[in-house]
Amino acid sequence: EVDPLVQFQALSTLLTGYLPPDGTALPPAVEEGLRSLSAAADLDVRALALASLHWTAGNRPDVRSLLVSAVEEAEDDQALRDRWLLALGFLGDRYRDRGDFERGEAAYRKGLELRPGDPAFQSALGLLRMAMEDFPEAVRLLRASLDTDPVQPLGWVNLGLALAGAGDPAGAASAYRRAIELDPHESVAHFNLGNLEQRGGRLEEAARAYRSAVETDPGMGRAHFELARVYIRLERFADAIPHARRAAEFLPDHAPSRQMLRDLSEALHDPR
């Protein structure tokens, strides 16, 4: 096939459905085809062929030499790297979401070979490590990402989650507050800060954080639920019921929200 669109579609299918990571020999005809397409005039086809070779045979010296030469000789070096990284990032996300953490990590680490210190790949690898409950390594990677690009509100939220998992609630709270400084409308940061405050028994502070969460994202059902819980613990039942209603509305399959609303309605004789 010589049509770049057809070549790209076929390469995508090959990469995502058939090519194994490093360690398995490729059929000669497949490798020959990938090598040929890695010199294609079309930038997207070339980048995807190079990403495919990197993924499946990048630990072989001859293939690594080809990959290095492709980057060094490219007039459009950054554009080539961007497309190549996009393919590796897609692979990493795909395997991570499937629970195949080993292959997901392999794809992300190959991205860091191509662009060392890339904050997006460090963050992705940190999130994968957090999913594996390797919280210390997740913290290290997420901090490295933020050292490179500190203006990442969601990155600070993710660091907070990793720190909380690692048993550092004070560090987690600091990270959430940094996210809020960068973006006061980052509802997830307010919500997670509320969770920390509630677990620490600081109910007024928790209520304040949850209120900020639902003000910035009125559809965040879980924040409404937790805010109602805090109000109940504070014996502010009339304040709890509208948030219990919102929780039941936005979380229709969440049985505790429905039960909370029933209990409050019965206690306050509220017909809902």
C-alpha positions in Angstrom: 0.0 0.0 0.0 1.2 3.5 -0.8 -1.7 5.6 0.5 -0.4 7.2 3.7 -3.8 7.0 5.3 -4.1 3.3 4.7 -0.5 2.8 5.9 -1.2 4.7 9.1 -4.4 2.7 9.8 -2.6 -0.6 9.2 0.3 0.4 11.4 -2.1 1.4 14.2 -3.8 -2.0 14.0 -0.4 -3.8 14.0 0.9 -1.8 16.9 -2.1 -2.0 19.2 -3.2 -5.5 18.3 -0.2 -7.6 17.4 3.2 -6.3 18.2 4.7 -7.6 21.5 7.0 -5.5 23.7 10.8 -6.1 23.6 11.9 -9.7 23.7 10.0 -11.5 20.9 11.6 -11.8 17.5 9.6 -10.3 14.7 8.9 -12.2 11.4 11.5 -10.9 8.9 8.8 -9.5 6.5 7.2 -7.5 9.3 10.5 -6.0 10.4 11.5 -5.2 6.9 8.1 -3.5 6.3 8.5 -1.4 9.5 12.1 -0.4 8.6 10.9 0.7 5.2 8.0 2.8 6.6 10.3 4.3 9.2 11.8 6.3 6.3 8.4 7.3 4.8 7.9 10.8 3.5 4.7 11.1 5.5 5.5 12.3 9.0 2.7 10.4 10.7 3.5 7.1 9.0 7.2 7.5 9.8 6.6 8.3 13.4 4.3 5.4 13.9 6.7 3.0 12.2 9.5 4.2 14.4 7.3 3.9 17.5 6.4 0.4 16.5 10.1 -0.6 16.1 10.9 1.1 19.4 8.1 -0.7 21.2 8.8 -4.2 19.9 12.6 -4.3 19.2 14.0 -1.1 20.8 16.4 -3.0 23.0 18.3 -4.5 20.0 21.5 -2.5 19.2 20.8 -2.5 15.4 17.2 -1.2 15.9 18.4 1.4 18.5 21.0 2.6 16.0 18.2 3.0 13.4 16.0 4.9 15.9 18.8 7.3 16.9 19.7 8.0 13.2 16.1 8.7 12.4 15.9 11.4 15.0 19.3 12.9 14.3 18.7 13.1 10.5 15.1 14.4 10.8 14.6 18.0 9.7 11.3 18.0 11.7 12.9 16.5 14.8 10.4 17.9 17.4 7.3 17.1 15.3 8.6 13.6 14.8 9.2 13.1 18.5 5.8 14.5 19.3 4.0 12.0 17.1 6.2 9.2 18.2 5.5 10.0 21.9 1.8 10.2 21.2 1.8 6.6 20.0 3.8 5.4 23.0 1.6 7.3 25.4 -1.5 5.8 23.8 0.0 2.3 24.3 0.9 3.1 27.9 -2.6 4.3 28.7 -4.2 1.4 26.9 -2.3 -1.2 28.9 -2.7 0.7 32.2 -6.4 0.9 31.7 -6.5 -2.9 31.0 -4.6 -3.5 34.2 -1.5 -4.7 32.4 0.9 -2.5 34.4 4.1 -4.2 33.1 3.4 -3.3 29.5 2.0 0.1 30.4 5.2 0.9 32.3 7.3 -0.4 29.4 5.6 2.0 27.0 6.0 5.0 29.4 9.6 4.3 30.0 10.2 4.2 26.3 8.7 7.6 26.1 11.2 8.8 28.6 14.0 7.3 26.6 12.9 9.4 23.6 12.3 12.6 25.7 14.1 12.3 29.1 12.4 14.1 31.9 9.1 14.7 30.0 6.7 15.8 32.7 3.6 14.1 31.0 5.3 10.7 30.9 6.7 11.0 34.4 3.2 11.9 35.6 1.7 9.0 33.7 4.3 6.6 35.1 3.6 8.0 38.6 -0.2 7.4 38.2 0.5 3.8 37.1 2.7 3.3 40.1 0.0 4.7 42.3 -2.5 2.2 40.7 0.0 -0.5 41.7 0.0 0.9 45.3 3.7 1.7 45.0 3.2 5.0 46.6 6.8 6.0 47.4 7.8 5.5 43.7 4.6 7.3 42.6 5.5 10.3 44.8 9.0 10.4 43.4 7.8 10.4 39.8 5.0 12.9 40.4 7.5 15.2 42.1 9.9 14.9 39.2 7.1 15.8 36.8 6.2 18.9 38.9 9.8 19.9 39.3 9.9 20.2 35.4 6.4 21.7 35.1 5.1 23.1 38.4 2.0 24.7 36.9 -0.1 21.5 36.9 -3.1 21.8 39.2 -4.2 18.2 38.6 -0.5 17.1 38.9 -0.6 18.5 42.5 -3.8 16.7 43.2 -2.3 13.4 42.0 0.8 14.1 44.2 -1.6 14.7 47.1 -3.3 11.3 46.5 0.1 9.6 46.3 1.3 11.3 49.5 -1.9 10.3 51.3 -1.4 6.7 50.1 2.2 6.9 51.4 1.0 7.9 54.9 1.8 11.6 54.7 -1.5 13.5 55.2 0.2 16.8 55.9 2.1 16.6 52.7 -1.1 15.6 50.9 -2.9 18.6 52.3 -0.1 20.9 51.2 -0.3 19.5 47.7 -4.0 20.0 47.5 -3.7 23.5 48.7 -1.0 24.2 46.0 -3.4 22.9 43.4 -6.1 25.3 44.7 -3.7 28.2 44.6 -3.0 27.4 40.9 -6.7 26.9 40.1 -9.3 27.8 42.7 -11.9 26.0 40.6 -10.1 22.6 40.8 -13.0 20.8 42.5 -11.1 17.5 42.9 -8.5 19.3 45.1 -11.2 20.8 47.3 -12.9 17.4 47.6 -9.7 15.5 48.5 -8.8 18.2 51.0 -12.2 17.7 52.5 -11.6 14.0 52.8 -8.4 14.6 54.7 -10.0 17.1 57.0 -12.9 14.8 57.7 -10.6 11.8 58.5 -8.7 14.1 60.8 -11.9 15.0 62.7 -11.7 18.6 61.6 -15.4 18.8 60.6 -15.8 22.5 60.1 -12.7 22.6 57.8 -14.0 19.5 56.0 -17.4 21.2 55.4 -15.7 24.3 54.1 -13.7 22.2 51.6 -16.7 20.2 50.5 -18.7 23.4 50.0 -16.0 24.7 47.8 -16.0 21.5 45.8 -19.8 21.6 45.1 -19.6 25.4 44.4 -17.0 24.8 41.7 -18.7 21.6 40.4 -22.4 21.4 41.4 -22.6 18.0 39.8 -20.0 16.3 42.0 -22.4 13.9 43.7 -19.8 12.4 46.0 -18.9 15.8 47.4 -22.6 16.5 48.1 -22.7 13.1 49.9 -19.7 13.8 52.0 -20.8 17.3 52.8 -24.2 15.9 54.0 -22.3 13.3 56.1 -20.2 16.1 57.8 -23.3 18.2 58.4 -25.0 15.2 60.1 -21.9 14.7 62.3 -22.2 18.4 63.2 -25.9 17.9 63.9 -26.8 20.4 61.2 -29.5 18.2 59.8 -31.4 20.9 57.9 -28.2 21.9 56.1 -27.5 18.2 55.3 -30.8 17.4 53.5 -30.3 19.5 50.3 -26.9 17.9 49.8 -28.3 14.5 50.4 -30.9 15.2 47.7 -28.2 16.3 45.3 -26.1 13.2 46.1 -29.1 10.9 45.4 -29.8 12.8 42.2 -26.2 12.7 40.9 -25.4 9.2 42.2 -28.6 7.2 41.4 -26.8 3.9 41.9 -25.2 4.8 45.2 -27.3 3.1 47.9 -25.8 5.0 50.8 -27.0 8.3 49.3 -30.5 7.1 48.9 -30.5 5.7 52.5 -29.1 8.9 53.9 -31.9 10.9 52.2 -34.6 8.5 53.5 -33.2 8.7 57.0 -32.9 12.5 57.0 -36.4 12.9 55.5 -37.9 10.7 58.1 -36.1 12.5 60.9 -37.1 15.9 59.7 -40.5 14.8 58.3 -39.4 16.2 55.0 -41.5 14.9 52.0 -38.5 15.3 49.7 
